[in-house]
């Protein structure tokens, strides 16, 4: 679990706020979102899911549909801290009209 947490934190640091350090070509932003989403949805350790959610909120620009879906999934997480982080992160990921 510690290795996965370090990997998530490294991805977030490399991507920068709202993915500003990622190259626009090559699909890097979507690859980062996909990797973080996979950690949020599938990882059995709540600390990894929590760090992945924090990283997703930090690195994603608002309105990314996959990021919004991952945050919605985190709203149903069994661990209270992950759900709370999803509630706090949703306004940063969603944009007007995403509620549909």
DRENFIFI-253751 format. One record per atom (N, C-alpha, C, O): z, x, y; residue number from 1; chain; residue in one letter. Coordinates in steps of 0.2 Angstrom, whole numbers, always signed. Example, Ala and Ser with C-alpha at 12.3 -4.5 7.8 and 13.67 -1.06 7.14 Angstrom:
<nodes>
<node pz="+39" px="+66" py="-28" seq="1" mol="A" type="a"/>
<node pz="+39" px="+62" py="-22" seq="1" mol="A" type="a"/>
<node pz="+39" px="+66" py="-16" seq="1" mol="A" type="a"/>
<node pz="+42" px="+71" py="-17" seq="1" mol="A" type="a"/>
<node pz="+35" px="+64" py="-11" seq="2" mol="A" type="s"/>
<node pz="+36" px="+68" py="-5" seq="2" mol="A" type="s"/>
<node pz="+39" px="+64" py="+0" seq="2" mol="A" type="s"/>
<node pz="+40" px="+67" py="+6" seq="2" mol="A" type="s"/>
</nodes>
This chain:
<nodes>
<node pz="+0" px="+4" py="-6" seq="1" mol="A" type="x"/>
<node pz="+0" px="+0" py="+0" seq="1" mol="A" type="x"/>
<node pz="+0" px="+4" py="+6" seq="1" mol="A" type="x"/>
<node pz="-3" px="+3" py="+11" seq="1" mol="A" type="x"/>
<node pz="+4" px="+10" py="+6" seq="2" mol="A" type="x"/>
<node pz="+4" px="+14" py="+12" seq="2" mol="A" type="x"/>
<node pz="-3" px="+17" py="+14" seq="2" mol="A" type="x"/>
<node pz="-5" px="+18" py="+20" seq="2" mol="A" type="x"/>
<node pz="-7" px="+19" py="+9" seq="3" mol="A" type="x"/>
<node pz="-13" px="+21" py="+10" seq="3" mol="A" type="x"/>
<node pz="-18" px="+16" py="+13" seq="3" mol="A" type="x"/>
<node pz="-22" px="+18" py="+17" seq="3" mol="A" type="x"/>
<node pz="-17" px="+10" py="+10" seq="4" mol="A" type="x"/>
<node pz="-22" px="+5" py="+13" seq="4" mol="A" type="x"/>
<node pz="-20" px="+3" py="+20" seq="4" mol="A" type="x"/>
<node pz="-24" px="+2" py="+25" seq="4" mol="A" type="x"/>
<node pz="-13" px="+4" py="+22" seq="5" mol="A" type="x"/>
<node pz="-11" px="+3" py="+29" seq="5" mol="A" type="x"/>
<node pz="-14" px="+8" py="+33" seq="5" mol="A" type="x"/>
<node pz="-16" px="+7" py="+39" seq="5" mol="A" type="x"/>
<node pz="-13" px="+14" py="+31" seq="6" mol="A" type="x"/>
<node pz="-16" px="+20" py="+35" seq="6" mol="A" type="x"/>
<node pz="-24" px="+19" py="+36" seq="6" mol="A" type="x"/>
<node pz="-26" px="+21" py="+41" seq="6" mol="A" type="x"/>
<node pz="-27" px="+17" py="+31" seq="7" mol="A" type="x"/>
<node pz="-34" px="+16" py="+31" seq="7" mol="A" type="x"/>
<node pz="-36" px="+10" py="+36" seq="7" mol="A" type="x"/>
<node pz="-41" px="+11" py="+40" seq="7" mol="A" type="x"/>
<node pz="-32" px="+5" py="+36" seq="8" mol="A" type="x"/>
<node pz="-33" px="-1" py="+41" seq="8" mol="A" type="x"/>
<node pz="-32" px="+2" py="+48" seq="8" mol="A" type="x"/>
<node pz="-36" px="+1" py="+53" seq="8" mol="A" type="x"/>
<node pz="-27" px="+6" py="+49" seq="9" mol="A" type="x"/>
<node pz="-25" px="+9" py="+56" seq="9" mol="A" type="x"/>
<node pz="-30" px="+14" py="+58" seq="9" mol="A" type="x"/>
<node pz="-32" px="+14" py="+64" seq="9" mol="A" type="x"/>
<node pz="-33" px="+17" py="+54" seq="10" mol="A" type="x"/>
<node pz="-38" px="+22" py="+55" seq="10" mol="A" type="x"/>
<node pz="-45" px="+18" py="+57" seq="10" mol="A" type="x"/>
<node pz="-48" px="+20" py="+62" seq="10" mol="A" type="x"/>
<node pz="-46" px="+13" py="+54" seq="11" mol="A" type="x"/>
<node pz="-52" px="+9" py="+56" seq="11" mol="A" type="x"/>
<node pz="-51" px="+6" py="+63" seq="11" mol="A" type="x"/>
<node pz="-56" px="+6" py="+67" seq="11" mol="A" type="x"/>
<node pz="-45" px="+4" py="+64" seq="12" mol="A" type="x"/>
<node pz="-44" px="+1" py="+71" seq="12" mol="A" type="x"/>
<node pz="-45" px="+6" py="+76" seq="12" mol="A" type="x"/>
<node pz="-47" px="+5" py="+82" seq="12" mol="A" type="x"/>
<node pz="-42" px="+12" py="+75" seq="13" mol="A" type="x"/>
<node pz="-42" px="+17" py="+80" seq="13" mol="A" type="x"/>
<node pz="-49" px="+20" py="+81" seq="13" mol="A" type="x"/>
<node pz="-51" px="+21" py="+87" seq="13" mol="A" type="x"/>
<node pz="-53" px="+20" py="+76" seq="14" mol="A" type="x"/>
<node pz="-60" px="+22" py="+76" seq="14" mol="A" type="x"/>
<node pz="-64" px="+17" py="+80" seq="14" mol="A" type="x"/>
<node pz="-68" px="+19" py="+84" seq="14" mol="A" type="x"/>
<node pz="-63" px="+11" py="+79" seq="15" mol="A" type="x"/>
<node pz="-67" px="+6" py="+82" seq="15" mol="A" type="x"/>
<node pz="-65" px="+5" py="+89" seq="15" mol="A" type="x"/>
<node pz="-70" px="+4" py="+93" seq="15" mol="A" type="x"/>
<node pz="-59" px="+6" py="+91" seq="16" mol="A" type="x"/>
<node pz="-57" px="+5" py="+98" seq="16" mol="A" type="x"/>
<node pz="-56" px="-2" py="+100" seq="16" mol="A" type="x"/>
<node pz="-58" px="-7" py="+96" seq="16" mol="A" type="x"/>
<node pz="-54" px="-4" py="+106" seq="17" mol="A" type="x"/>
<node pz="-53" px="-10" py="+108" seq="17" mol="A" type="x"/>
<node pz="-59" px="-14" py="+108" seq="17" mol="A" type="x"/>
<node pz="-64" px="-12" py="+111" seq="17" mol="A" type="x"/>
<node pz="-59" px="-20" py="+105" seq="18" mol="A" type="x"/>
<node pz="-65" px="-24" py="+105" seq="18" mol="A" type="x"/>
<node pz="-71" px="-20" py="+102" seq="18" mol="A" type="x"/>
<node pz="-77" px="-22" py="+104" seq="18" mol="A" type="x"/>
<node pz="-70" px="-15" py="+98" seq="19" mol="A" type="x"/>
<node pz="-76" px="-12" py="+95" seq="19" mol="A" type="x"/>
<node pz="-80" px="-7" py="+99" seq="19" mol="A" type="x"/>
<node pz="-86" px="-6" py="+98" seq="19" mol="A" type="x"/>
<node pz="-77" px="-5" py="+105" seq="20" mol="A" type="x"/>
<node pz="-81" px="-2" py="+110" seq="20" mol="A" type="x"/>
<node pz="-83" px="+5" py="+108" seq="20" mol="A" type="x"/>
<node pz="-87" px="+8" py="+111" seq="20" mol="A" type="x"/>
<node pz="-80" px="+8" py="+103" seq="21" mol="A" type="x"/>
<node pz="-82" px="+15" py="+101" seq="21" mol="A" type="x"/>
<node pz="-87" px="+15" py="+95" seq="21" mol="A" type="x"/>
<node pz="-89" px="+20" py="+92" seq="21" mol="A" type="x"/>
<node pz="-89" px="+9" py="+93" seq="22" mol="A" type="x"/>
<node pz="-93" px="+8" py="+87" seq="22" mol="A" type="x"/>
<node pz="-100" px="+8" py="+89" seq="22" mol="A" type="x"/>
<node pz="-102" px="+6" py="+95" seq="22" mol="A" type="x"/>
<node pz="-105" px="+12" py="+86" seq="23" mol="A" type="x"/>
<node pz="-112" px="+11" py="+87" seq="23" mol="A" type="x"/>
<node pz="-114" px="+4" py="+86" seq="23" mol="A" type="x"/>
<node pz="-112" px="+1" py="+82" seq="23" mol="A" type="x"/>
<node pz="-119" px="+2" py="+91" seq="24" mol="A" type="x"/>
<node pz="-121" px="-5" py="+91" seq="24" mol="A" type="x"/>
<node pz="-126" px="-6" py="+85" seq="24" mol="A" type="x"/>
<node pz="-127" px="-11" py="+83" seq="24" mol="A" type="x"/>
<node pz="-130" px="+0" py="+83" seq="25" mol="A" type="x"/>
<node pz="-135" px="-1" py="+78" seq="25" mol="A" type="x"/>
<node pz="-131" px="+1" py="+71" seq="25" mol="A" type="x"/>
<node pz="-126" px="+4" py="+71" seq="25" mol="A" type="x"/>
<node pz="-135" px="-1" py="+66" seq="26" mol="A" type="x"/>
<node pz="-132" px="+0" py="+59" seq="26" mol="A" type="x"/>
<node pz="-127" px="-5" py="+56" seq="26" mol="A" type="x"/>
<node pz="-125" px="-4" py="+51" seq="26" mol="A" type="x"/>
<node pz="-126" px="-10" py="+60" seq="27" mol="A" type="x"/>
<node pz="-121" px="-15" py="+57" seq="27" mol="A" type="x"/>
<node pz="-114" px="-13" py="+57" seq="27" mol="A" type="x"/>
<node pz="-110" px="-16" py="+53" seq="27" mol="A" type="x"/>
<node pz="-112" px="-8" py="+61" seq="28" mol="A" type="x"/>
<node pz="-105" px="-6" py="+60" seq="28" mol="A" type="x"/>
<node pz="-100" px="-11" py="+62" seq="28" mol="A" type="x"/>
<node pz="-95" px="-12" py="+59" seq="28" mol="A" type="x"/>
<node pz="-101" px="-15" py="+68" seq="29" mol="A" type="x"/>
<node pz="-96" px="-20" py="+69" seq="29" mol="A" type="x"/>
<node pz="-95" px="-25" py="+64" seq="29" mol="A" type="x"/>
<node pz="-89" px="-27" py="+62" seq="29" mol="A" type="x"/>
<node pz="-100" px="-27" py="+61" seq="30" mol="A" type="x"/>
<node pz="-99" px="-32" py="+55" seq="30" mol="A" type="x"/>
<node pz="-96" px="-29" py="+49" seq="30" mol="A" type="x"/>
<node pz="-93" px="-32" py="+45" seq="30" mol="A" type="x"/>
<node pz="-98" px="-23" py="+48" seq="31" mol="A" type="x"/>
<node pz="-95" px="-19" py="+42" seq="31" mol="A" type="x"/>
<node pz="-87" px="-19" py="+43" seq="31" mol="A" type="x"/>
<node pz="-83" px="-19" py="+38" seq="31" mol="A" type="x"/>
<node pz="-85" px="-17" py="+49" seq="32" mol="A" type="x"/>
<node pz="-78" px="-16" py="+51" seq="32" mol="A" type="x"/>
<node pz="-74" px="-23" py="+50" seq="32" mol="A" type="x"/>
<node pz="-69" px="-24" py="+47" seq="32" mol="A" type="x"/>
<node pz="-77" px="-28" py="+52" seq="33" mol="A" type="x"/>
<node pz="-75" px="-35" py="+52" seq="33" mol="A" type="x"/>
<node pz="-74" px="-37" py="+44" seq="33" mol="A" type="x"/>
<node pz="-69" px="-40" py="+42" seq="33" mol="A" type="x"/>
<node pz="-79" px="-36" py="+41" seq="34" mol="A" type="x"/>
<node pz="-79" px="-37" py="+34" seq="34" mol="A" type="x"/>
<node pz="-74" px="-34" py="+30" seq="34" mol="A" type="x"/>
<node pz="-70" px="-37" py="+26" seq="34" mol="A" type="x"/>
<node pz="-73" px="-28" py="+31" seq="35" mol="A" type="x"/>
<node pz="-68" px="-24" py="+28" seq="35" mol="A" type="x"/>
<node pz="-61" px="-26" py="+30" seq="35" mol="A" type="x"/>
<node pz="-57" px="-27" py="+25" seq="35" mol="A" type="x"/>
<node pz="-59" px="-27" py="+36" seq="36" mol="A" type="x"/>
<node pz="-53" px="-30" py="+38" seq="36" mol="A" type="x"/>
<node pz="-52" px="-37" py="+35" seq="36" mol="A" type="x"/>
<node pz="-46" px="-39" py="+33" seq="36" mol="A" type="x"/>
<node pz="-57" px="-41" py="+35" seq="37" mol="A" type="x"/>
<node pz="-56" px="-48" py="+33" seq="37" mol="A" type="x"/>
<node pz="-54" px="-48" py="+25" seq="37" mol="A" type="x"/>
<node pz="-50" px="-52" py="+23" seq="37" mol="A" type="x"/>
<node pz="-58" px="-43" py="+22" seq="38" mol="A" type="x"/>
<node pz="-56" px="-42" py="+14" seq="38" mol="A" type="x"/>
<node pz="-49" px="-41" py="+13" seq="38" mol="A" type="x"/>
<node pz="-45" px="-43" py="+9" seq="38" mol="A" type="x"/>
<node pz="-46" px="-36" py="+18" seq="39" mol="A" type="x"/>
<node pz="-39" px="-34" py="+17" seq="39" mol="A" type="x"/>
<node pz="-35" px="-41" py="+19" seq="39" mol="A" type="x"/>
<node pz="-29" px="-42" py="+15" seq="39" mol="A" type="x"/>
<node pz="-36" px="-44" py="+24" seq="40" mol="A" type="x"/>
<node pz="-32" px="-50" py="+26" seq="40" mol="A" type="x"/>
<node pz="-32" px="-55" py="+20" seq="40" mol="A" type="x"/>
<node pz="-27" px="-58" py="+18" seq="40" mol="A" type="x"/>
<node pz="-38" px="-56" py="+17" seq="41" mol="A" type="x"/>
<node pz="-39" px="-62" py="+12" seq="41" mol="A" type="x"/>
<node pz="-36" px="-60" py="+5" seq="41" mol="A" type="x"/>
<node pz="-33" px="-64" py="+1" seq="41" mol="A" type="x"/>
<node pz="-37" px="-53" py="+3" seq="42" mol="A" type="x"/>
<node pz="-36" px="-51" py="-4" seq="42" mol="A" type="x"/>
<node pz="-30" px="-47" py="-5" seq="42" mol="A" type="x"/>
<node pz="-28" px="-46" py="-11" seq="42" mol="A" type="x"/>
<node pz="-28" px="-44" py="+0" seq="43" mol="A" type="x"/>
<node pz="-22" px="-39" py="-2" seq="43" mol="A" type="x"/>
<node pz="-16" px="-42" py="-4" seq="43" mol="A" type="x"/>
<node pz="-14" px="-47" py="-1" seq="43" mol="A" type="x"/>
<node pz="-13" px="-40" py="-9" seq="44" mol="A" type="x"/>
<node pz="-6" px="-43" py="-11" seq="44" mol="A" type="x"/>
<node pz="+0" px="-41" py="-7" seq="44" mol="A" type="x"/>
<node pz="+5" px="-44" py="-8" seq="44" mol="A" type="x"/>
<node pz="-1" px="-36" py="-3" seq="45" mol="A" type="x"/>
<node pz="+5" px="-34" py="+1" seq="45" mol="A" type="x"/>
<node pz="+5" px="-36" py="+8" seq="45" mol="A" type="x"/>
<node pz="+0" px="-35" py="+11" seq="45" mol="A" type="x"/>
<node pz="+10" px="-40" py="+10" seq="46" mol="A" type="x"/>
<node pz="+9" px="-43" py="+16" seq="46" mol="A" type="x"/>
<node pz="+9" px="-38" py="+22" seq="46" mol="A" type="x"/>
<node pz="+6" px="-40" py="+27" seq="46" mol="A" type="x"/>
<node pz="+12" px="-33" py="+22" seq="47" mol="A" type="x"/>
<node pz="+11" px="-28" py="+27" seq="47" mol="A" type="x"/>
<node pz="+4" px="-25" py="+28" seq="47" mol="A" type="x"/>
<node pz="+2" px="-24" py="+34" seq="47" mol="A" type="x"/>
<node pz="+0" px="-25" py="+23" seq="48" mol="A" type="x"/>
<node pz="-7" px="-23" py="+24" seq="48" mol="A" type="x"/>
<node pz="-10" px="-29" py="+27" seq="48" mol="A" type="x"/>
<node pz="-15" px="-28" py="+31" seq="48" mol="A" type="x"/>
<node pz="-9" px="-35" py="+25" seq="49" mol="A" type="x"/>
<node pz="-13" px="-41" py="+28" seq="49" mol="A" type="x"/>
<node pz="-11" px="-41" py="+35" seq="49" mol="A" type="x"/>
<node pz="-15" px="-43" py="+39" seq="49" mol="A" type="x"/>
<node pz="-4" px="-40" py="+37" seq="50" mol="A" type="x"/>
<node pz="-2" px="-40" py="+44" seq="50" mol="A" type="x"/>
<node pz="-6" px="-35" py="+48" seq="50" mol="A" type="x"/>
<node pz="-8" px="-36" py="+53" seq="50" mol="A" type="x"/>
<node pz="-6" px="-29" py="+46" seq="51" mol="A" type="x"/>
<node pz="-9" px="-23" py="+49" seq="51" mol="A" type="x"/>
<node pz="-17" px="-25" py="+50" seq="51" mol="A" type="x"/>
<node pz="-20" px="-23" py="+55" seq="51" mol="A" type="x"/>
<node pz="-20" px="-27" py="+45" seq="52" mol="A" type="x"/>
<node pz="-27" px="-29" py="+45" seq="52" mol="A" type="x"/>
<node pz="-28" px="-34" py="+50" seq="52" mol="A" type="x"/>
<node pz="-33" px="-34" py="+54" seq="52" mol="A" type="x"/>
<node pz="-24" px="-39" py="+51" seq="53" mol="A" type="x"/>
<node pz="-25" px="-45" py="+55" seq="53" mol="A" type="x"/>
<node pz="-24" px="-42" py="+63" seq="53" mol="A" type="x"/>
<node pz="-28" px="-43" py="+67" seq="53" mol="A" type="x"/>
<node pz="-19" px="-38" py="+64" seq="54" mol="A" type="x"/>
<node pz="-18" px="-35" py="+70" seq="54" mol="A" type="x"/>
<node pz="-24" px="-30" py="+72" seq="54" mol="A" type="x"/>
<node pz="-26" px="-31" py="+78" seq="54" mol="A" type="x"/>
<node pz="-27" px="-27" py="+67" seq="55" mol="A" type="x"/>
<node pz="-33" px="-23" py="+69" seq="55" mol="A" type="x"/>
<node pz="-39" px="-27" py="+70" seq="55" mol="A" type="x"/>
<node pz="-43" px="-25" py="+74" seq="55" mol="A" type="x"/>
<node pz="-39" px="-32" py="+66" seq="56" mol="A" type="x"/>
<node pz="-45" px="-37" py="+68" seq="56" mol="A" type="x"/>
<node pz="-45" px="-40" py="+75" seq="56" mol="A" type="x"/>
<node pz="-50" px="-40" py="+78" seq="56" mol="A" type="x"/>
<node pz="-39" px="-42" py="+77" seq="57" mol="A" type="x"/>
<node pz="-38" px="-45" py="+84" seq="57" mol="A" type="x"/>
<node pz="-40" px="-39" py="+89" seq="57" mol="A" type="x"/>
<node pz="-43" px="-41" py="+94" seq="57" mol="A" type="x"/>
<node pz="-37" px="-33" py="+88" seq="58" mol="A" type="x"/>
<node pz="-39" px="-28" py="+92" seq="58" mol="A" type="x"/>
<node pz="-46" px="-26" py="+93" seq="58" mol="A" type="x"/>
<node pz="-48" px="-24" py="+98" seq="58" mol="A" type="x"/>
<node pz="-49" px="-26" py="+87" seq="59" mol="A" type="x"/>
<node pz="-56" px="-23" py="+87" seq="59" mol="A" type="x"/>
<node pz="-62" px="-27" py="+88" seq="59" mol="A" type="x"/>
<node pz="-67" px="-25" py="+90" seq="59" mol="A" type="x"/>
<node pz="-61" px="-34" py="+87" seq="60" mol="A" type="x"/>
<node pz="-66" px="-39" py="+87" seq="60" mol="A" type="x"/>
<node pz="-67" px="-42" py="+94" seq="60" mol="A" type="x"/>
<node pz="-62" px="-43" py="+98" seq="60" mol="A" type="x"/>
<node pz="-73" px="-42" py="+96" seq="61" mol="A" type="x"/>
<node pz="-74" px="-46" py="+102" seq="61" mol="A" type="x"/>
<node pz="-73" px="-53" py="+101" seq="61" mol="A" type="x"/>
<node pz="-74" px="-56" py="+95" seq="61" mol="A" type="x"/>
<node pz="-72" px="-57" py="+106" seq="62" mol="A" type="x"/>
<node pz="-71" px="-64" py="+105" seq="62" mol="A" type="x"/>
<node pz="-77" px="-68" py="+102" seq="62" mol="A" type="x"/>
<node pz="-82" px="-67" py="+104" seq="62" mol="A" type="x"/>
<node pz="-76" px="-73" py="+98" seq="63" mol="A" type="x"/>
<node pz="-81" px="-77" py="+95" seq="63" mol="A" type="x"/>
<node pz="-84" px="-75" py="+89" seq="63" mol="A" type="x"/>
<node pz="-89" px="-78" py="+87" seq="63" mol="A" type="x"/>
<node pz="-82" px="-69" py="+86" seq="64" mol="A" type="x"/>
<node pz="-85" px="-67" py="+80" seq="64" mol="A" type="x"/>
<node pz="-83" px="-72" py="+74" seq="64" mol="A" type="x"/>
<node pz="-77" px="-73" py="+73" seq="64" mol="A" type="x"/>
<node pz="-88" px="-76" py="+71" seq="65" mol="A" type="x"/>
<node pz="-87" px="-81" py="+67" seq="65" mol="A" type="x"/>
<node pz="-83" px="-79" py="+61" seq="65" mol="A" type="x"/>
<node pz="-78" px="-82" py="+58" seq="65" mol="A" type="x"/>
<node pz="-84" px="-73" py="+58" seq="66" mol="A" type="x"/>
<node pz="-81" px="-70" py="+52" seq="66" mol="A" type="x"/>
<node pz="-73" px="-69" py="+54" seq="66" mol="A" type="x"/>
<node pz="-69" px="-70" py="+50" seq="66" mol="A" type="x"/>
<node pz="-72" px="-66" py="+60" seq="67" mol="A" type="x"/>
<node pz="-66" px="-64" py="+62" seq="67" mol="A" type="x"/>
<node pz="-61" px="-71" py="+63" seq="67" mol="A" type="x"/>
<node pz="-56" px="-71" py="+61" seq="67" mol="A" type="x"/>
<node pz="-65" px="-76" py="+66" seq="68" mol="A" type="x"/>
<node pz="-61" px="-82" py="+67" seq="68" mol="A" type="x"/>
<node pz="-59" px="-85" py="+60" seq="68" mol="A" type="x"/>
<node pz="-54" px="-88" py="+59" seq="68" mol="A" type="x"/>
<node pz="-64" px="-85" py="+55" seq="69" mol="A" type="x"/>
<node pz="-62" px="-88" py="+49" seq="69" mol="A" type="x"/>
<node pz="-57" px="-84" py="+45" seq="69" mol="A" type="x"/>
<node pz="-52" px="-87" py="+42" seq="69" mol="A" type="x"/>
<node pz="-57" px="-77" py="+46" seq="70" mol="A" type="x"/>
<node pz="-51" px="-73" py="+43" seq="70" mol="A" type="x"/>
<node pz="-44" px="-75" py="+46" seq="70" mol="A" type="x"/>
<node pz="-39" px="-75" py="+43" seq="70" mol="A" type="x"/>
<node pz="-44" px="-76" py="+53" seq="71" mol="A" type="x"/>
<node pz="-38" px="-78" py="+56" seq="71" mol="A" type="x"/>
<node pz="-36" px="-85" py="+54" seq="71" mol="A" type="x"/>
<node pz="-30" px="-86" py="+53" seq="71" mol="A" type="x"/>
<node pz="-41" px="-89" py="+53" seq="72" mol="A" type="x"/>
<node pz="-39" px="-96" py="+50" seq="72" mol="A" type="x"/>
<node pz="-36" px="-95" py="+43" seq="72" mol="A" type="x"/>
<node pz="-31" px="-99" py="+42" seq="72" mol="A" type="x"/>
<node pz="-39" px="-91" py="+39" seq="73" mol="A" type="x"/>
<node pz="-36" px="-90" py="+33" seq="73" mol="A" type="x"/>
<node pz="-29" px="-87" py="+33" seq="73" mol="A" type="x"/>
<node pz="-24" px="-89" py="+29" seq="73" mol="A" type="x"/>
<node pz="-28" px="-83" py="+38" seq="74" mol="A" type="x"/>
<node pz="-21" px="-80" py="+39" seq="74" mol="A" type="x"/>
<node pz="-16" px="-85" py="+41" seq="74" mol="A" type="x"/>
<node pz="-10" px="-84" py="+40" seq="74" mol="A" type="x"/>
<node pz="-18" px="-90" py="+44" seq="75" mol="A" type="x"/>
<node pz="-14" px="-96" py="+46" seq="75" mol="A" type="x"/>
<node pz="-11" px="-99" py="+40" seq="75" mol="A" type="x"/>
<node pz="-5" px="-102" py="+41" seq="75" mol="A" type="x"/>
<node pz="-14" px="-98" py="+34" seq="76" mol="A" type="x"/>
<node pz="-11" px="-102" py="+28" seq="76" mol="A" type="x"/>
<node pz="-8" px="-96" py="+24" seq="76" mol="A" type="x"/>
<node pz="-6" px="-98" py="+18" seq="76" mol="A" type="x"/>
<node pz="-6" px="-90" py="+26" seq="77" mol="A" type="x"/>
<node pz="-3" px="-85" py="+22" seq="77" mol="A" type="x"/>
<node pz="+4" px="-87" py="+20" seq="77" mol="A" type="x"/>
<node pz="+7" px="-91" py="+23" seq="77" mol="A" type="x"/>
<node pz="+6" px="-85" py="+14" seq="78" mol="A" type="x"/>
<node pz="+13" px="-86" py="+12" seq="78" mol="A" type="x"/>
<node pz="+18" px="-83" py="+16" seq="78" mol="A" type="x"/>
<node pz="+24" px="-85" py="+16" seq="78" mol="A" type="x"/>
<node pz="+16" px="-77" py="+19" seq="79" mol="A" type="x"/>
<node pz="+21" px="-74" py="+23" seq="79" mol="A" type="x"/>
<node pz="+22" px="-76" py="+30" seq="79" mol="A" type="x"/>
<node pz="+16" px="-76" py="+34" seq="79" mol="A" type="x"/>
<node pz="+27" px="-77" py="+33" seq="80" mol="A" type="x"/>
<node pz="+29" px="-80" py="+39" seq="80" mol="A" type="x"/>
<node pz="+26" px="-75" py="+45" seq="80" mol="A" type="x"/>
<node pz="+23" px="-78" py="+50" seq="80" mol="A" type="x"/>
<node pz="+27" px="-69" py="+44" seq="81" mol="A" type="x"/>
<node pz="+24" px="-64" py="+49" seq="81" mol="A" type="x"/>
<node pz="+17" px="-64" py="+50" seq="81" mol="A" type="x"/>
<node pz="+14" px="-63" py="+56" seq="81" mol="A" type="x"/>
<node pz="+13" px="-65" py="+45" seq="82" mol="A" type="x"/>
<node pz="+6" px="-65" py="+45" seq="82" mol="A" type="x"/>
<node pz="+4" px="-71" py="+48" seq="82" mol="A" type="x"/>
<node pz="-1" px="-71" py="+52" seq="82" mol="A" type="x"/>
<node pz="+7" px="-77" py="+47" seq="83" mol="A" type="x"/>
<node pz="+5" px="-83" py="+50" seq="83" mol="A" type="x"/>
<node pz="+7" px="-83" py="+57" seq="83" mol="A" type="x"/>
<node pz="+2" px="-85" py="+61" seq="83" mol="A" type="x"/>
<node pz="+12" px="-80" py="+59" seq="84" mol="A" type="x"/>
<node pz="+14" px="-79" py="+66" seq="84" mol="A" type="x"/>
<node pz="+9" px="-75" py="+70" seq="84" mol="A" type="x"/>
<node pz="+7" px="-77" py="+76" seq="84" mol="A" type="x"/>
<node pz="+7" px="-69" py="+67" seq="85" mol="A" type="x"/>
<node pz="+2" px="-65" py="+70" seq="85" mol="A" type="x"/>
<node pz="-5" px="-69" py="+71" seq="85" mol="A" type="x"/>
<node pz="-8" px="-67" py="+76" seq="85" mol="A" type="x"/>
<node pz="-6" px="-73" py="+66" seq="86" mol="A" type="x"/>
<node pz="-13" px="-77" py="+66" seq="86" mol="A" type="x"/>
<node pz="-13" px="-82" py="+72" seq="86" mol="A" type="x"/>
<node pz="-18" px="-82" py="+76" seq="86" mol="A" type="x"/>
<node pz="-7" px="-85" py="+73" seq="87" mol="A" type="x"/>
<node pz="-6" px="-89" py="+79" seq="87" mol="A" type="x"/>
<node pz="-7" px="-86" py="+85" seq="87" mol="A" type="x"/>
<node pz="-10" px="-88" py="+90" seq="87" mol="A" type="x"/>
<node pz="-4" px="-80" py="+86" seq="88" mol="A" type="x"/>
<node pz="-4" px="-76" py="+92" seq="88" mol="A" type="x"/>
<node pz="-11" px="-73" py="+93" seq="88" mol="A" type="x"/>
<node pz="-14" px="-72" py="+99" seq="88" mol="A" type="x"/>
<node pz="-15" px="-71" py="+88" seq="89" mol="A" type="x"/>
<node pz="-21" px="-68" py="+88" seq="89" mol="A" type="x"/>
<node pz="-27" px="-73" py="+89" seq="89" mol="A" type="x"/>
<node pz="-32" px="-71" py="+92" seq="89" mol="A" type="x"/>
<node pz="-26" px="-79" py="+87" seq="90" mol="A" type="x"/>
<node pz="-32" px="-84" py="+87" seq="90" mol="A" type="x"/>
<node pz="-35" px="-85" py="+94" seq="90" mol="A" type="x"/>
<node pz="-41" px="-85" py="+95" seq="90" mol="A" type="x"/>
<node pz="-31" px="-85" py="+100" seq="91" mol="A" type="x"/>
<node pz="-34" px="-86" py="+106" seq="91" mol="A" type="x"/>
<node pz="-38" px="-80" py="+108" seq="91" mol="A" type="x"/>
<node pz="-42" px="-81" py="+112" seq="91" mol="A" type="x"/>
<node pz="-36" px="-74" py="+106" seq="92" mol="A" type="x"/>
<node pz="-40" px="-68" py="+107" seq="92" mol="A" type="x"/>
<node pz="-46" px="-68" py="+104" seq="92" mol="A" type="x"/>
<node pz="-51" px="-65" py="+106" seq="92" mol="A" type="x"/>
<node pz="-47" px="-71" py="+98" seq="93" mol="A" type="x"/>
<node pz="-53" px="-70" py="+94" seq="93" mol="A" type="x"/>
<node pz="-58" px="-76" py="+95" seq="93" mol="A" type="x"/>
<node pz="-64" px="-75" py="+95" seq="93" mol="A" type="x"/>
<node pz="-55" px="-82" py="+96" seq="94" mol="A" type="x"/>
<node pz="-59" px="-88" py="+97" seq="94" mol="A" type="x"/>
<node pz="-61" px="-89" py="+104" seq="94" mol="A" type="x"/>
<node pz="-58" px="-86" py="+109" seq="94" mol="A" type="x"/>
<node pz="-67" px="-92" py="+105" seq="95" mol="A" type="x"/>
<node pz="-69" px="-94" py="+111" seq="95" mol="A" type="x"/>
<node pz="-70" px="-102" py="+111" seq="95" mol="A" type="x"/>
<node pz="-70" px="-105" py="+106" seq="95" mol="A" type="x"/>
<node pz="-71" px="-104" py="+117" seq="96" mol="A" type="x"/>
<node pz="-72" px="-112" py="+118" seq="96" mol="A" type="x"/>
<node pz="-78" px="-114" py="+113" seq="96" mol="A" type="x"/>
<node pz="-83" px="-111" py="+113" seq="96" mol="A" type="x"/>
<node pz="-76" px="-119" py="+109" seq="97" mol="A" type="x"/>
<node pz="-81" px="-122" py="+105" seq="97" mol="A" type="x"/>
<node pz="-80" px="-120" py="+98" seq="97" mol="A" type="x"/>
<node pz="-83" px="-123" py="+93" seq="97" mol="A" type="x"/>
<node pz="-76" px="-115" py="+96" seq="98" mol="A" type="x"/>
<node pz="-75" px="-112" py="+89" seq="98" mol="A" type="x"/>
<node pz="-71" px="-117" py="+85" seq="98" mol="A" type="x"/>
<node pz="-71" px="-117" py="+79" seq="98" mol="A" type="x"/>
<node pz="-68" px="-122" py="+89" seq="99" mol="A" type="x"/>
<node pz="-64" px="-127" py="+85" seq="99" mol="A" type="x"/>
<node pz="-68" px="-132" py="+81" seq="99" mol="A" type="x"/>
<node pz="-65" px="-136" py="+77" seq="99" mol="A" type="x"/>
<node pz="-74" px="-132" py="+82" seq="100" mol="A" type="x"/>
<node pz="-78" px="-136" py="+78" seq="100" mol="A" type="x"/>
<node pz="-80" px="-134" py="+71" seq="100" mol="A" type="x"/>
<node pz="-83" px="-137" py="+67" seq="100" mol="A" type="x"/>
</nodes>
